[in-house]
């Protein structure tokens, strides 16, 4: 079960990286109230640097078994909410995530997170 959980976590981490590459291409910072008011280059830099703590926590969790489960559960909740927010903002004028490719990544993260949480809870019930 633990191997399956880590595999799902790694799939989601890979999807996050894909989404963030897609987010740069689609200028996701333009969807944020404060960032959209900045010059494009400044918004891009702030948006990009804001992901450093996220990546740090994910990588640190992968390297530290004591933190892995807590951070992975927090990440699951975040990615489910992230998918819901993207769904709610799907018609916003600055939302450029309209293609199947972008949507598959975004909603894929939410789906994998739900599966990860289910497996995690099943594993806890078994032990």
OpenMM code with the backbone's topology and positions (N, CA, C; nanometers):
from openmm import Vec3, app, unit

residues = "UNK UNK UNK UNK UNK UNK UNK UNK UNK UNK UNK UNK UNK UNK UNK UNK UNK UNK UNK UNK UNK UNK UNK UNK UNK UNK UNK UNK UNK UNK UNK UNK UNK UNK UNK UNK UNK UNK UNK UNK UNK UNK UNK UNK UNK UNK UNK UNK UNK UNK UNK UNK UNK UNK UNK UNK UNK UNK UNK UNK UNK UNK UNK UNK UNK UNK UNK UNK UNK UNK UNK UNK UNK UNK UNK UNK UNK UNK UNK UNK UNK UNK UNK UNK UNK UNK UNK UNK UNK UNK UNK UNK UNK UNK UNK UNK UNK UNK UNK UNK UNK UNK UNK UNK UNK UNK UNK UNK UNK UNK UNK UNK UNK UNK UNK UNK UNK UNK UNK UNK UNK UNK UNK UNK UNK UNK UNK".split()
positions = [
    Vec3(0.0828, -0.1202, 0.0000),
    Vec3(0.0000, 0.0000, 0.0000),
    Vec3(0.0867, 0.1258, 0.0000),
    Vec3(0.1946, 0.1244, 0.0802),
    Vec3(0.2802, 0.2434, 0.0879),
    Vec3(0.3431, 0.2749, -0.0473),
    Vec3(0.3814, 0.1703, -0.1224),
    Vec3(0.4390, 0.1911, -0.2553),
    Vec3(0.3366, 0.2584, -0.3468),
    Vec3(0.2118, 0.2132, -0.3416),
    Vec3(0.1056, 0.2727, -0.4242),
    Vec3(0.0826, 0.4188, -0.3872),
    Vec3(0.0873, 0.4481, -0.2576),
    Vec3(0.0694, 0.5863, -0.2125),
    Vec3(0.1813, 0.6756, -0.2644),
    Vec3(0.3048, 0.6279, -0.2542),
    Vec3(0.4176, 0.7093, -0.3025),
    Vec3(0.4127, 0.7248, -0.4542),
    Vec3(0.3676, 0.6210, -0.5234),
    Vec3(0.3560, 0.6300, -0.6682),
    Vec3(0.2520, 0.7363, -0.7059),
    Vec3(0.1375, 0.7364, -0.6383),
    Vec3(0.0351, 0.8377, -0.6649),
    Vec3(0.0865, 0.9777, -0.6323),
    Vec3(0.1605, 0.9894, -0.5230),
    Vec3(0.2203, 1.1176, -0.4850),
    Vec3(0.3144, 1.1666, -0.5955),
    Vec3(0.3969, 1.0769, -0.6482),
    Vec3(0.4914, 1.1142, -0.7546),
    Vec3(0.4192, 1.1505, -0.8842),
    Vec3(0.3106, 1.0801, -0.9134),
    Vec3(0.2303, 1.1161, -1.0310),
    Vec3(0.1764, 1.2577, -1.0143),
    Vec3(0.1244, 1.2879, -0.8957),
    Vec3(0.0709, 1.4218, -0.8717),
    Vec3(0.1798, 1.5281, -0.8767),
    Vec3(0.2963, 1.4981, -0.8222),
    Vec3(0.4073, 1.5941, -0.8295),
    Vec3(0.4436, 1.6205, -0.9753),
    Vec3(0.4454, 1.5164, -1.0557),
    Vec3(0.4736, 1.5329, -1.1988),
    Vec3(0.3659, 1.6176, -1.2659),
    Vec3(0.2403, 1.5953, -1.2291),
    Vec3(0.1310, 1.6760, -1.2847),
    Vec3(0.1414, 1.8218, -1.2418),
    Vec3(0.1844, 1.8449, -1.1172),
    Vec3(0.2045, 1.9832, -1.0713),
    Vec3(0.3091, 2.0519, -1.1579),
    Vec3(0.4198, 1.9833, -1.1824),
    Vec3(0.5254, 2.0421, -1.2655),
    Vec3(0.4727, 2.0721, -1.4056),
    Vec3(0.3966, 1.9785, -1.4631),
    Vec3(0.3378, 2.0030, -1.5954),
    Vec3(0.2426, 2.1226, -1.5915),
    Vec3(0.1593, 2.1268, -1.4877),
    Vec3(0.0638, 2.2378, -1.4770),
    Vec3(0.1360, 2.3716, -1.4659),
    Vec3(0.2413, 2.3760, -1.3893),
    Vec3(0.3116, 2.5037, -1.3727),
    Vec3(0.3816, 2.5464, -1.5011),
    Vec3(0.4304, 2.4507, -1.5796),
    Vec3(0.4850, 2.4870, -1.7115),
    Vec3(0.3726, 2.5423, -1.7991),
    Vec3(0.2575, 2.4771, -1.7941),
    Vec3(0.1410, 2.5223, -1.8695),
    Vec3(0.0917, 2.6572, -1.8169),
    Vec3(0.1017, 2.6770, -1.6840),
    Vec3(0.0582, 2.8030, -1.6223),
    Vec3(0.1430, 2.9205, -1.6704),
    Vec3(0.2723, 2.8988, -1.6854),
    Vec3(0.3595, 3.0048, -1.7379),
    Vec3(0.3181, 3.0374, -1.8812),
    Vec3(0.2983, 2.9333, -1.9612),
    Vec3(0.2576, 2.9534, -2.1004),
    Vec3(0.1245, 3.0287, -2.1085),
    Vec3(0.0325, 2.9967, -2.0166),
    Vec3(-0.1012, 3.0568, -2.0187),
    Vec3(-0.1146, 3.1813, -1.9319),
    Vec3(-0.0015, 3.2265, -1.8763),
    Vec3(0.0026, 3.3499, -1.7977),
    Vec3(-0.1001, 3.3472, -1.6835),
    Vec3(-0.0909, 3.2434, -1.6017),
    Vec3(-0.1873, 3.2248, -1.4928),
    Vec3(-0.1871, 3.3402, -1.3931),
    Vec3(-0.0759, 3.4093, -1.3801),
    Vec3(-0.0703, 3.5213, -1.2850),
    Vec3(-0.1728, 3.6286, -1.3182),
    Vec3(-0.2186, 3.6321, -1.4411),
    Vec3(-0.3182, 3.7315, -1.4804),
    Vec3(-0.4564, 3.7025, -1.4198),
    Vec3(-0.4725, 3.5871, -1.3568),
    Vec3(-0.5990, 3.5524, -1.2913),
    Vec3(-0.6023, 3.5986, -1.1456),
    Vec3(-0.4875, 3.6416, -1.0934),
    Vec3(-0.4785, 3.6837, -0.9537),
    Vec3(-0.4937, 3.8351, -0.9434),
    Vec3(-0.5741, 3.8799, -0.8484),
    Vec3(-0.6085, 4.0217, -0.8353),
    Vec3(-0.4842, 4.1102, -0.8290),
    Vec3(-0.3914, 4.0799, -0.7414),
    Vec3(-0.2730, 4.1651, -0.7236),
    Vec3(-0.1763, 4.1505, -0.8406),
    Vec3(-0.1520, 4.0276, -0.8828),
    Vec3(-0.0521, 4.0038, -0.9873),
    Vec3(-0.0934, 4.0589, -1.1230),
    Vec3(-0.2228, 4.0578, -1.1527),
    Vec3(-0.2654, 4.1058, -1.2845),
    Vec3(-0.2468, 4.2566, -1.3000),
    Vec3(-0.2321, 4.3267, -1.1872),
    Vec3(-0.2094, 4.4711, -1.1912),
    Vec3(-0.0622, 4.5048, -1.2154),
    Vec3(0.0248, 4.4076, -1.1984),
    Vec3(0.1688, 4.4306, -1.2179),
    Vec3(0.2024, 4.4277, -1.3663),
    Vec3(0.3184, 4.4820, -1.3980),
    Vec3(0.3693, 4.4655, -1.5335),
    Vec3(0.3889, 4.3161, -1.5563),
    Vec3(0.3748, 4.2747, -1.6802),
    Vec3(0.3766, 4.1325, -1.7130),
    Vec3(0.5019, 4.0620, -1.6603),
    Vec3(0.6175, 4.1220, -1.6783),
    Vec3(0.7424, 4.0591, -1.6348),
    Vec3(0.7478, 4.0453, -1.4829),
    Vec3(0.7017, 4.1467, -1.4110),
    Vec3(0.7010, 4.1410, -1.2640),
    Vec3(0.6012, 4.0361, -1.2150),
    Vec3(0.4834, 4.0309, -1.2748),
    Vec3(0.3834, 3.9309, -1.2378),
    Vec3(0.4347, 3.7899, -1.2599),
    Vec3(0.5019, 3.7700, -1.3729),
    Vec3(0.5613, 3.6396, -1.4043),
    Vec3(0.6638, 3.5995, -1.2985),
    Vec3(0.7496, 3.6934, -1.2597),
    Vec3(0.8548, 3.6623, -1.1620),
    Vec3(0.7971, 3.6322, -1.0240),
    Vec3(0.7012, 3.7118, -0.9792),
    Vec3(0.6394, 3.6888, -0.8479),
    Vec3(0.5654, 3.5547, -0.8488),
    Vec3(0.4890, 3.5294, -0.9535),
    Vec3(0.4150, 3.4037, -0.9663),
    Vec3(0.5101, 3.2844, -0.9639),
    Vec3(0.6170, 3.2934, -1.0391),
    Vec3(0.7132, 3.1834, -1.0472),
    Vec3(0.7825, 3.1609, -0.9137),
    Vec3(0.8305, 3.2674, -0.8509),
    Vec3(0.9005, 3.2537, -0.7225),
    Vec3(0.8081, 3.2067, -0.6103),
    Vec3(0.6802, 3.2369, -0.6203),
    Vec3(0.5849, 3.1926, -0.5177),
    Vec3(0.5742, 3.0403, -0.5117),
    Vec3(0.6174, 2.9730, -0.6164),
    Vec3(0.6114, 2.8272, -0.6190),
    Vec3(0.7317, 2.7613, -0.5513),
    Vec3(0.8319, 2.8381, -0.5185),
    Vec3(0.9498, 2.7815, -0.4519),
    Vec3(0.9138, 2.7109, -0.3211),
    Vec3(0.8349, 2.7724, -0.2312),
    Vec3(0.8001, 2.7002, -0.1069),
    Vec3(0.7214, 2.5714, -0.1331),
    Vec3(0.6335, 2.5731, -0.2320),
    Vec3(0.5567, 2.4534, -0.2662),
    Vec3(0.6498, 2.3409, -0.3096),
    Vec3(0.7393, 2.3702, -0.4020),
    Vec3(0.8331, 2.2678, -0.4494),
    Vec3(0.9253, 2.2214, -0.3376),
    Vec3(0.9696, 2.3144, -0.2547),
    Vec3(1.0561, 2.2777, -0.1425),
    Vec3(0.9858, 2.1776, -0.0513),
    Vec3(0.8613, 2.2070, -0.0131),
    Vec3(0.7872, 2.1175, 0.0762),
    Vec3(0.7659, 1.9796, 0.0146),
    Vec3(0.7336, 1.9764, -0.1123),
    Vec3(0.7099, 1.8483, -0.1792),
    Vec3(0.8382, 1.7660, -0.1839),
    Vec3(0.9470, 1.8271, -0.2254),
    Vec3(1.0738, 1.7541, -0.2351),
    Vec3(1.1233, 1.7146, -0.0969),
    Vec3(1.1108, 1.8040, -0.0002),
    Vec3(1.1517, 1.7729, 0.1370),
    Vec3(1.0705, 1.6555, 0.1914),
    Vec3(0.9414, 1.6525, 0.1602),
    Vec3(0.8555, 1.5421, 0.2049),
    Vec3(0.8990, 1.4101, 0.1432),
    Vec3(0.9375, 1.4140, 0.0162),
    Vec3(0.9833, 1.2915, -0.0490),
    Vec3(1.1097, 1.2365, 0.0160),
    Vec3(1.1922, 1.3259, 0.0677),
    Vec3(1.3193, 1.2853, 0.1274),
    Vec3(1.3088, 1.2564, 0.2768),
    Vec3(1.1964, 1.2886, 0.3373),
    Vec3(1.1812, 1.2748, 0.4819),
    Vec3(1.0544, 1.1948, 0.5123),
    Vec3(1.0713, 1.0673, 0.5436),
    Vec3(0.9556, 0.9803, 0.5679),
    Vec3(0.8671, 1.0280, 0.6820),
    Vec3(0.9224, 1.0998, 0.7792),
    Vec3(0.8417, 1.1479, 0.8917),
    Vec3(0.7409, 1.2542, 0.8494),
    Vec3(0.7728, 1.3299, 0.7463),
    Vec3(0.6841, 1.4374, 0.7003),
    Vec3(0.5990, 1.3983, 0.5804),
    Vec3(0.6377, 1.2918, 0.5132),
    Vec3(0.5753, 1.2555, 0.3862),
    Vec3(0.4225, 1.2500, 0.3944),
    Vec3(0.3698, 1.1758, 0.4909),
    Vec3(0.2246, 1.1563, 0.4934),
    Vec3(0.1493, 1.2848, 0.5257),
    Vec3(0.1976, 1.3637, 0.6209),
    Vec3(0.1291, 1.4892, 0.6537),
    Vec3(0.1303, 1.5858, 0.5363),
    Vec3(0.2452, 1.6003, 0.4728),
    Vec3(0.2545, 1.6926, 0.3595),
    Vec3(0.1752, 1.6394, 0.2409),
    Vec3(0.1771, 1.5084, 0.2186),
    Vec3(0.1033, 1.4538, 0.1047),
    Vec3(-0.0477, 1.4709, 0.1225),
    Vec3(-0.0975, 1.4580, 0.2451),
    Vec3(-0.2403, 1.4792, 0.2702),
    Vec3(-0.2750, 1.6272, 0.2497),
    Vec3(-0.1913, 1.7160, 0.2999),
    Vec3(-0.2120, 1.8592, 0.2781),
    Vec3(-0.2098, 1.8947, 0.1306),
    Vec3(-0.1175, 1.8332, 0.0575),
    Vec3(-0.1083, 1.8572, -0.0863),
    Vec3(-0.2336, 1.8059, -0.1572),
    Vec3(-0.2822, 1.6896, -0.1167),
    Vec3(-0.4055, 1.6364, -0.1764),
    Vec3(-0.5209, 1.7349, -0.1598),
    Vec3(-0.5374, 1.7837, -0.0389),
    Vec3(-0.6464, 1.8789, -0.0115),
    Vec3(-0.6289, 2.0050, -0.0961),
    Vec3(-0.5056, 2.0560, -0.1019),
    Vec3(-0.4769, 2.1743, -0.1828),
    Vec3(-0.5108, 2.1501, -0.3299),
    Vec3(-0.4711, 2.0352, -0.3841),
    Vec3(-0.4926, 2.0091, -0.5266),
    Vec3(-0.6398, 1.9854, -0.5599),
    Vec3(-0.7140, 1.9298, -0.4659),
    Vec3(-0.8585, 1.9165, -0.4869),
    Vec3(-0.9220, 2.0559, -0.4914),
    Vec3(-0.8860, 2.1410, -0.3956),
    Vec3(-0.9364, 2.2792, -0.3950),
    Vec3(-0.8901, 2.3547, -0.5194),
    Vec3(-0.7665, 2.3325, -0.5608),
    Vec3(-0.7100, 2.3950, -0.6809),
    Vec3(-0.7944, 2.3593, -0.8034),
    Vec3(-0.8315, 2.2325, -0.8159),
    Vec3(-0.9146, 2.1892, -0.9285),
    Vec3(-1.0522, 2.2553, -0.9237),
    Vec3(-1.1093, 2.2640, -0.8045),
    Vec3(-1.2405, 2.3277, -0.7884),
    Vec3(-1.2330, 2.4755, -0.8250),
    Vec3(-1.1282, 2.5432, -0.7802),
    Vec3(-1.1114, 2.6858, -0.8123),
    Vec3(-1.0976, 2.7056, -0.9626),
    Vec3(-1.0166, 2.6207, -1.0281),
    Vec3(-1.0045, 2.6324, -1.1737),
    Vec3(-1.1405, 2.6102, -1.2406),
    Vec3(-1.2190, 2.5173, -1.1890),
    Vec3(-1.3523, 2.4940, -1.2446),
    Vec3(-1.4406, 2.6177, -1.2265),
    Vec3(-1.4384, 2.6754, -1.1076),
    Vec3(-1.5212, 2.7936, -1.0798),
    Vec3(-1.4796, 2.9143, -1.1644),
    Vec3(-1.3497, 2.9247, -1.1957),
    Vec3(-1.2989, 3.0382, -1.2736),
    Vec3(-1.2868, 3.0071, -1.4231),
    Vec3(-1.3475, 2.8999, -1.4676),
    Vec3(-1.3310, 2.8563, -1.6069),
    Vec3(-1.3798, 2.9589, -1.7085),
    Vec3(-1.4693, 3.0475, -1.6698),
    Vec3(-1.5236, 3.1472, -1.7638),
    Vec3(-1.4656, 3.2869, -1.7439),
    Vec3(-1.3689, 3.2995, -1.6553),
    Vec3(-1.3066, 3.4302, -1.6317),
    Vec3(-1.2283, 3.4717, -1.7560),
    Vec3(-1.2274, 3.6011, -1.7865),
    Vec3(-1.1620, 3.6474, -1.9097),
    Vec3(-1.0117, 3.6191, -1.9160),
    Vec3(-0.9427, 3.6188, -1.8032),
    Vec3(-0.7981, 3.5952, -1.8054),
    Vec3(-0.7612, 3.4482, -1.7900),
    Vec3(-0.8602, 3.3604, -1.7927),
    Vec3(-0.8332, 3.2171, -1.7814),
    Vec3(-0.8057, 3.1602, -1.9199),
    Vec3(-0.6828, 3.1204, -1.9427),
    Vec3(-0.6430, 3.0663, -2.0724),
    Vec3(-0.6300, 2.9143, -2.0706),
    Vec3(-0.6795, 2.8491, -1.9659),
    Vec3(-0.6716, 2.7032, -1.9538),
    Vec3(-0.7969, 2.6398, -2.0139),
    Vec3(-0.8193, 2.6648, -2.1409),
    Vec3(-0.9430, 2.6220, -2.2049),
    Vec3(-0.9312, 2.4914, -2.2812),
    Vec3(-0.8102, 2.4509, -2.3139),
    Vec3(-0.7917, 2.3304, -2.3935),
    Vec3(-0.7996, 2.2026, -2.3117),
    Vec3(-0.8208, 2.0933, -2.3811),
    Vec3(-0.8286, 1.9623, -2.3163),
    Vec3(-0.6977, 1.9295, -2.2457),
    Vec3(-0.5845, 1.9670, -2.3046),
    Vec3(-0.4539, 1.9391, -2.2437),
    Vec3(-0.4447, 2.0022, -2.1050),
    Vec3(-0.4732, 2.1311, -2.0958),
    Vec3(-0.4661, 2.2022, -1.9673),
    Vec3(-0.5665, 2.1470, -1.8673),
    Vec3(-0.6883, 2.1259, -1.9126),
    Vec3(-0.7925, 2.0756, -1.8229),
    Vec3(-0.7602, 1.9354, -1.7725),
    Vec3(-0.7023, 1.8525, -1.8581),
    Vec3(-0.6662, 1.7163, -1.8170),
    Vec3(-0.5636, 1.7180, -1.7047),
    Vec3(-0.4684, 1.8085, -1.7136),
    Vec3(-0.3668, 1.8201, -1.6083),
    Vec3(-0.4314, 1.8698, -1.4788),
    Vec3(-0.5094, 1.9756, -1.4887),
    Vec3(-0.5705, 2.0373, -1.3696),
    Vec3(-0.6647, 1.9398, -1.2994),
    Vec3(-0.7576, 1.8831, -1.3737),
    Vec3(-0.8553, 1.7939, -1.3112),
    Vec3(-0.7937, 1.6578, -1.2800),
    Vec3(-0.6891, 1.6224, -1.3535),
    Vec3(-0.6151, 1.4997, -1.3223),
    Vec3(-0.5520, 1.5066, -1.1844),
    Vec3(-0.4981, 1.6247, -1.1481),
    Vec3(-0.4391, 1.6411, -1.0145),
    Vec3(-0.5445, 1.6214, -0.9060),
    Vec3(-0.6621, 1.6769, -0.9270),
    Vec3(-0.7698, 1.6602, -0.8295),
    Vec3(-0.8126, 1.5148, -0.8174),
    Vec3(-0.8250, 1.4465, -0.9314),
    Vec3(-0.8654, 1.3063, -0.9314),
    Vec3(-0.7610, 1.2179, -0.8633),
    Vec3(-0.6343, 1.2372, -0.8976),
    Vec3(-0.5272, 1.1588, -0.8348),
    Vec3(-0.5239, 1.1864, -0.6846),
    Vec3(-0.5503, 1.3097, -0.6451),
    Vec3(-0.5533, 1.3440, -0.5021),
    Vec3(-0.6651, 1.2700, -0.4293),
    Vec3(-0.7816, 1.2626, -0.4914),
    Vec3(-0.8933, 1.1890, -0.4306),
    Vec3(-0.8573, 1.0412, -0.4165),
    Vec3(-0.7997, 0.9835, -0.5216),
    Vec3(-0.7584, 0.8428, -0.5165),
    Vec3(-0.6530, 0.8225, -0.4084),
    Vec3(-0.5564, 0.9142, -0.3997),
    Vec3(-0.4512, 0.9051, -0.2978),
    Vec3(-0.5120, 0.9082, -0.1578),
    Vec3(-0.6061, 0.9987, -0.1343),
    Vec3(-0.6712, 1.0062, -0.0030),
    Vec3(-0.7491, 0.8781, 0.0289),
    Vec3(-0.8167, 0.8233, -0.0714),
    Vec3(-0.8905, 0.6980, -0.0501),
    Vec3(-0.7953, 0.5841, -0.0148),
    Vec3(-0.6861, 0.5718, -0.0906),
    Vec3(-0.5870, 0.4673, -0.0617),
    Vec3(-0.5251, 0.4883, 0.0756),
    Vec3(-0.4970, 0.6127, 0.1089),
    Vec3(-0.4374, 0.6428, 0.2394),
    Vec3(-0.5307, 0.5985, 0.3518),
    Vec3(-0.6592, 0.6308, 0.3386),
    Vec3(-0.7564, 0.5920, 0.4414),
    Vec3(-0.7789, 0.4414, 0.4449),
    Vec3(-0.7770, 0.3753, 0.3291),
    Vec3(-0.7873, 0.2292, 0.3262),
    Vec3(-0.6685, 0.1658, 0.3967),
    Vec3(-0.5504, 0.2191, 0.3713),
    Vec3(-0.4283, 0.1676, 0.4342),
    Vec3(-0.4301, 0.1839, 0.5845),
    Vec3(-0.4848, 0.2937, 0.6310),
    Vec3(-0.4931, 0.3173, 0.7760),
    Vec3(-0.5908, 0.2199, 0.8402),
    Vec3(-0.6963, 0.1862, 0.7673),
    Vec3(-0.7942, 0.0917, 0.8203),
    Vec3(-0.7413, -0.0505, 0.8256),
    Vec3(-0.6509, -0.0829, 0.7333),
    Vec3(-0.5935, -0.2171, 0.7276),
    Vec3(-0.4935, -0.2379, 0.8396),
    Vec3(-0.4140, -0.1353, 0.8685),
    Vec3(-0.3076, -0.1509, 0.9693),
    Vec3(-0.3630, -0.1575, 1.1064),
] * unit.nanometer
topology = app.Topology()
chain = topology.addChain("A")
for resn in residues:
    res = topology.addResidue(resn, chain)
    for name in ("N", "CA", "C"):
        topology.addAtom(name, app.Element.getBySymbol(name[0]), res)
